[in-house]
Amino acid sequence: MSRPALLAAGAVLALSGCSSGSNSPADLALACPKVNIVRDLQEVTVFRPGGKDLTDMESRAALVDFTGNCEYTSNGVTVNVNAFLVAERGPALKGDGAKYQYFVALAQPDGTLVSKAFFDTDVTFQPGQQRAGSREELTPKIPLPKDGNAKDWKVYLGFQLTPEQLAFNRAQVRK
């Protein structure tokens, strides 16, 4: 998938959100937290050791979309998120699989991060296929008092990148 196509798919994210499933006044008052894919961390490009150009690329992946809802309980809110990952085989990939690490972070209404969990995922490319994908099912929990509301909390998703991968992403945006 080309970088512009990956970014275009990511642009849809600004319009996506999490819903509580009902439009009653009580349910609207207890809204879901905002789920965001972090722009600089929505893609990862993996190069073979020592490689720096696209001929050295083993694979590239992007978090392209998500769906979800939330469930309030007496202990807080469970946010049910399905994150969709699309990966592309690169010319330097040996074998049929690629591994990626992504995170889910929770932030309080004031922006303070309260937790960050890491997850590993594998993508297998079928013979003759350049692209593959996965759906990641996540259920972060926000502890709230009995009458608490998660509407101003945030859930962040992104790839856990090395400093070099982050610099590569930022350089691609500047191009």
TIKOLLUM-856066 format. One record per residue (C-alpha): x, y, z; residue number from 1; chain; residue in one letter. Coordinates in Angstrom, 1 decimal. Example, Ala and Ser with C-alpha at 12.3 -4.5 7.8 and 13.67 -1.06 7.14 Angstrom:
BEGIN
<xx->12.3, yy->-4.5, zz->7.8, k->1, c->A, r->a>
<xx->13.7, yy->-1.1, zz->7.1, k->2, c->A, r->s>
//
This chain:
BEGIN
<xx->0.0, yy->0.0, zz->0.0, k->1, c->A, r->m>
<xx->1.4, yy->3.4, zz->-0.9, k->2, c->A, r->s>
<xx->2.1, yy->5.9, zz->1.8, k->3, c->A, r->r>
<xx->-0.5, yy->8.3, zz->0.5, k->4, c->A, r->p>
<xx->-3.1, yy->5.5, zz->0.6, k->5, c->A, r->a>
<xx->-2.1, yy->4.6, zz->4.2, k->6, c->A, r->l>
<xx->-2.4, yy->8.3, zz->5.2, k->7, c->A, r->l>
<xx->-5.7, yy->8.7, zz->3.4, k->8, c->A, r->a>
<xx->-7.1, yy->5.7, zz->5.3, k->9, c->A, r->a>
<xx->-5.8, yy->7.3, zz->8.5, k->10, c->A, r->g>
<xx->-7.5, yy->10.6, zz->7.8, k->11, c->A, r->a>
<xx->-10.8, yy->8.9, zz->8.3, k->12, c->A, r->v>
<xx->-9.9, yy->8.4, zz->11.9, k->13, c->A, r->l>
<xx->-10.5, yy->12.0, zz->12.8, k->14, c->A, r->a>
<xx->-14.2, yy->11.3, zz->12.1, k->15, c->A, r->l>
<xx->-14.4, yy->8.0, zz->13.9, k->16, c->A, r->s>
<xx->-15.3, yy->7.5, zz->17.5, k->17, c->A, r->g>
<xx->-16.7, yy->5.3, zz->20.1, k->18, c->A, r->c>
<xx->-20.4, yy->5.2, zz->20.9, k->19, c->A, r->s>
<xx->-22.3, yy->4.0, zz->23.9, k->20, c->A, r->s>
<xx->-24.9, yy->2.3, zz->21.7, k->21, c->A, r->g>
<xx->-28.0, yy->4.4, zz->22.7, k->22, c->A, r->s>
<xx->-29.1, yy->8.0, zz->22.3, k->23, c->A, r->n>
<xx->-31.2, yy->8.2, zz->25.5, k->24, c->A, r->s>
<xx->-30.3, yy->11.3, zz->27.7, k->25, c->A, r->p>
<xx->-28.9, yy->8.9, zz->30.4, k->26, c->A, r->a>
<xx->-26.6, yy->7.1, zz->27.9, k->27, c->A, r->d>
<xx->-25.5, yy->10.4, zz->26.3, k->28, c->A, r->l>
<xx->-24.5, yy->11.7, zz->29.8, k->29, c->A, r->a>
<xx->-22.3, yy->8.6, zz->30.2, k->30, c->A, r->l>
<xx->-20.5, yy->8.9, zz->26.9, k->31, c->A, r->a>
<xx->-17.5, yy->6.8, zz->25.8, k->32, c->A, r->c>
<xx->-14.0, yy->8.2, zz->26.0, k->33, c->A, r->p>
<xx->-12.4, yy->9.4, zz->22.7, k->34, c->A, r->k>
<xx->-10.3, yy->6.9, zz->20.9, k->35, c->A, r->v>
<xx->-7.4, yy->8.3, zz->18.8, k->36, c->A, r->n>
<xx->-4.7, yy->6.7, zz->16.7, k->37, c->A, r->i>
<xx->-1.6, yy->8.9, zz->17.3, k->38, c->A, r->v>
<xx->-0.7, yy->10.4, zz->13.9, k->39, c->A, r->r>
<xx->3.1, yy->10.0, zz->14.2, k->40, c->A, r->d>
<xx->2.7, yy->6.5, zz->15.5, k->41, c->A, r->l>
<xx->0.0, yy->5.1, zz->13.2, k->42, c->A, r->q>
<xx->2.6, yy->3.5, zz->10.8, k->43, c->A, r->e>
<xx->5.7, yy->1.5, zz->11.2, k->44, c->A, r->v>
<xx->8.3, yy->0.6, zz->8.5, k->45, c->A, r->t>
<xx->10.7, yy->-2.2, zz->9.3, k->46, c->A, r->v>
<xx->14.0, yy->-2.3, zz->7.5, k->47, c->A, r->f>
<xx->16.5, yy->-5.2, zz->7.4, k->48, c->A, r->r>
<xx->19.4, yy->-4.5, zz->9.8, k->49, c->A, r->p>
<xx->21.5, yy->-1.6, zz->8.5, k->50, c->A, r->g>
<xx->19.0, yy->-0.8, zz->5.8, k->51, c->A, r->g>
<xx->17.6, yy->2.7, zz->5.2, k->52, c->A, r->k>
<xx->15.9, yy->2.8, zz->1.8, k->53, c->A, r->d>
<xx->12.8, yy->1.2, zz->0.4, k->54, c->A, r->l>
<xx->14.8, yy->-1.7, zz->-1.2, k->55, c->A, r->t>
<xx->15.8, yy->-2.7, zz->2.4, k->56, c->A, r->d>
<xx->12.2, yy->-2.6, zz->3.6, k->57, c->A, r->m>
<xx->11.0, yy->-5.9, zz->5.2, k->58, c->A, r->e>
<xx->7.5, yy->-4.7, zz->5.8, k->59, c->A, r->s>
<xx->5.3, yy->-1.7, zz->6.6, k->60, c->A, r->r>
<xx->2.1, yy->-1.6, zz->8.6, k->61, c->A, r->a>
<xx->-0.5, yy->0.9, zz->9.5, k->62, c->A, r->a>
<xx->-3.3, yy->1.2, zz->12.1, k->63, c->A, r->l>
<xx->-6.0, yy->2.3, zz->9.6, k->64, c->A, r->v>
<xx->-9.3, yy->2.3, zz->11.5, k->65, c->A, r->d>
<xx->-11.1, yy->1.2, zz->14.7, k->66, c->A, r->f>
<xx->-14.6, yy->0.5, zz->15.9, k->67, c->A, r->t>
<xx->-15.9, yy->0.2, zz->19.4, k->68, c->A, r->g>
<xx->-18.3, yy->0.9, zz->22.2, k->69, c->A, r->n>
<xx->-18.1, yy->1.1, zz->26.0, k->70, c->A, r->c>
<xx->-19.8, yy->-0.5, zz->28.9, k->71, c->A, r->e>
<xx->-20.3, yy->1.2, zz->32.3, k->72, c->A, r->y>
<xx->-20.2, yy->-0.9, zz->35.4, k->73, c->A, r->t>
<xx->-20.0, yy->0.0, zz->39.1, k->74, c->A, r->s>
<xx->-16.2, yy->-0.3, zz->38.8, k->75, c->A, r->n>
<xx->-15.7, yy->2.0, zz->35.8, k->76, c->A, r->g>
<xx->-15.8, yy->1.7, zz->32.1, k->77, c->A, r->v>
<xx->-14.6, yy->-1.0, zz->29.7, k->78, c->A, r->t>
<xx->-13.8, yy->0.3, zz->26.3, k->79, c->A, r->v>
<xx->-14.3, yy->-2.4, zz->23.6, k->80, c->A, r->n>
<xx->-12.1, yy->-1.4, zz->20.7, k->81, c->A, r->v>
<xx->-11.4, yy->-3.4, zz->17.5, k->82, c->A, r->n>
<xx->-8.3, yy->-1.9, zz->15.8, k->83, c->A, r->a>
<xx->-7.6, yy->-2.7, zz->12.2, k->84, c->A, r->f>
<xx->-4.0, yy->-3.2, zz->11.0, k->85, c->A, r->l>
<xx->-3.0, yy->-3.4, zz->7.4, k->86, c->A, r->v>
<xx->0.5, yy->-4.6, zz->6.5, k->87, c->A, r->a>
<xx->2.5, yy->-4.6, zz->3.2, k->88, c->A, r->e>
<xx->5.3, yy->-7.0, zz->2.4, k->89, c->A, r->r>
<xx->8.6, yy->-5.3, zz->1.5, k->90, c->A, r->g>
<xx->11.2, yy->-6.5, zz->-1.0, k->91, c->A, r->p>
<xx->13.7, yy->-7.5, zz->1.8, k->92, c->A, r->a>
<xx->11.2, yy->-9.7, zz->3.8, k->93, c->A, r->l>
<xx->12.5, yy->-13.2, zz->4.3, k->94, c->A, r->k>
<xx->9.7, yy->-15.7, zz->5.1, k->95, c->A, r->g>
<xx->6.0, yy->-15.0, zz->5.2, k->96, c->A, r->d>
<xx->5.5, yy->-13.2, zz->8.5, k->97, c->A, r->g>
<xx->6.0, yy->-9.9, zz->10.1, k->98, c->A, r->a>
<xx->5.9, yy->-8.9, zz->13.8, k->99, c->A, r->k>
<xx->4.8, yy->-5.5, zz->15.2, k->100, c->A, r->y>
<xx->4.3, yy->-4.0, zz->18.6, k->101, c->A, r->q>
<xx->1.6, yy->-1.5, zz->19.4, k->102, c->A, r->y>
<xx->0.3, yy->0.2, zz->22.5, k->103, c->A, r->f>
<xx->-2.9, yy->1.3, zz->24.2, k->104, c->A, r->v>
<xx->-2.6, yy->4.2, zz->26.5, k->105, c->A, r->a>
<xx->-5.2, yy->5.8, zz->28.8, k->106, c->A, r->l>
<xx->-5.2, yy->9.5, zz->29.6, k->107, c->A, r->a>
<xx->-7.3, yy->11.4, zz->32.2, k->108, c->A, r->q>
<xx->-9.3, yy->14.5, zz->31.2, k->109, c->A, r->p>
<xx->-6.3, yy->16.7, zz->32.1, k->110, c->A, r->d>
<xx->-4.1, yy->14.7, zz->29.6, k->111, c->A, r->g>
<xx->-2.1, yy->12.8, zz->32.3, k->112, c->A, r->t>
<xx->-1.3, yy->9.3, zz->31.1, k->113, c->A, r->l>
<xx->-2.4, yy->6.7, zz->33.7, k->114, c->A, r->v>
<xx->-1.5, yy->3.5, zz->31.9, k->115, c->A, r->s>
<xx->0.2, yy->2.2, zz->28.7, k->116, c->A, r->k>
<xx->0.0, yy->-1.5, zz->27.7, k->117, c->A, r->a>
<xx->2.1, yy->-3.1, zz->25.0, k->118, c->A, r->f>
<xx->0.9, yy->-5.8, zz->22.6, k->119, c->A, r->f>
<xx->2.7, yy->-7.9, zz->20.0, k->120, c->A, r->d>
<xx->0.9, yy->-9.0, zz->16.8, k->121, c->A, r->t>
<xx->2.0, yy->-11.2, zz->13.9, k->122, c->A, r->d>
<xx->0.8, yy->-10.8, zz->10.3, k->123, c->A, r->v>
<xx->1.2, yy->-13.7, zz->7.9, k->124, c->A, r->t>
<xx->1.4, yy->-13.0, zz->4.2, k->125, c->A, r->f>
<xx->-0.3, yy->-15.7, zz->2.1, k->126, c->A, r->q>
<xx->1.7, yy->-16.9, zz->-0.9, k->127, c->A, r->p>
<xx->1.5, yy->-14.4, zz->-3.8, k->128, c->A, r->g>
<xx->-0.1, yy->-11.7, zz->-1.6, k->129, c->A, r->q>
<xx->1.6, yy->-8.4, zz->-0.9, k->130, c->A, r->q>
<xx->-0.8, yy->-7.3, zz->1.8, k->131, c->A, r->r>
<xx->-2.3, yy->-8.8, zz->4.9, k->132, c->A, r->a>
<xx->-4.1, yy->-7.5, zz->7.9, k->133, c->A, r->g>
<xx->-5.5, yy->-8.2, zz->11.3, k->134, c->A, r->s>
<xx->-8.1, yy->-7.1, zz->13.7, k->135, c->A, r->r>
<xx->-6.9, yy->-6.5, zz->17.2, k->136, c->A, r->e>
<xx->-9.5, yy->-6.8, zz->20.0, k->137, c->A, r->e>
<xx->-8.7, yy->-4.5, zz->22.9, k->138, c->A, r->l>
<xx->-10.6, yy->-3.9, zz->26.2, k->139, c->A, r->t>
<xx->-8.9, yy->-1.1, zz->28.2, k->140, c->A, r->p>
<xx->-10.6, yy->-0.4, zz->31.5, k->141, c->A, r->k>
<xx->-11.0, yy->3.0, zz->33.1, k->142, c->A, r->i>
<xx->-11.5, yy->2.9, zz->36.9, k->143, c->A, r->p>
<xx->-14.1, yy->5.5, zz->37.8, k->144, c->A, r->l>
<xx->-16.2, yy->6.2, zz->40.9, k->145, c->A, r->p>
<xx->-19.8, yy->5.0, zz->40.8, k->146, c->A, r->k>
<xx->-21.2, yy->8.1, zz->39.2, k->147, c->A, r->d>
<xx->-18.1, yy->8.9, zz->37.1, k->148, c->A, r->g>
<xx->-18.2, yy->9.7, zz->33.4, k->149, c->A, r->n>
<xx->-15.5, yy->8.7, zz->30.9, k->150, c->A, r->a>
<xx->-16.5, yy->11.2, zz->28.2, k->151, c->A, r->k>
<xx->-13.4, yy->13.4, zz->28.7, k->152, c->A, r->d>
<xx->-10.9, yy->10.5, zz->29.0, k->153, c->A, r->w>
<xx->-8.8, yy->9.5, zz->26.0, k->154, c->A, r->k>
<xx->-7.6, yy->6.2, zz->24.6, k->155, c->A, r->v>
<xx->-4.6, yy->6.4, zz->22.4, k->156, c->A, r->y>
<xx->-3.4, yy->3.7, zz->20.0, k->157, c->A, r->l>
<xx->-0.2, yy->3.5, zz->18.1, k->158, c->A, r->g>
<xx->2.9, yy->1.5, zz->17.2, k->159, c->A, r->f>
<xx->5.7, yy->1.4, zz->19.6, k->160, c->A, r->q>
<xx->8.5, yy->2.8, zz->17.4, k->161, c->A, r->l>
<xx->12.2, yy->3.0, zz->17.8, k->162, c->A, r->t>
<xx->13.7, yy->6.6, zz->17.5, k->163, c->A, r->p>
<xx->14.8, yy->5.7, zz->14.0, k->164, c->A, r->e>
<xx->11.3, yy->4.6, zz->12.9, k->165, c->A, r->q>
<xx->9.8, yy->7.7, zz->14.4, k->166, c->A, r->l>
<xx->12.3, yy->9.9, zz->12.5, k->167, c->A, r->a>
<xx->11.5, yy->8.0, zz->9.3, k->168, c->A, r->f>
<xx->7.8, yy->8.6, zz->9.8, k->169, c->A, r->n>
<xx->8.3, yy->12.3, zz->10.4, k->170, c->A, r->r>
<xx->10.6, yy->12.6, zz->7.4, k->171, c->A, r->a>
<xx->8.0, yy->11.0, zz->5.1, k->172, c->A, r->q>
<xx->5.4, yy->13.5, zz->6.2, k->173, c->A, r->v>
<xx->7.7, yy->16.4, zz->5.4, k->174, c->A, r->r>
<xx->8.2, yy->15.0, zz->1.8, k->175, c->A, r->k>
//
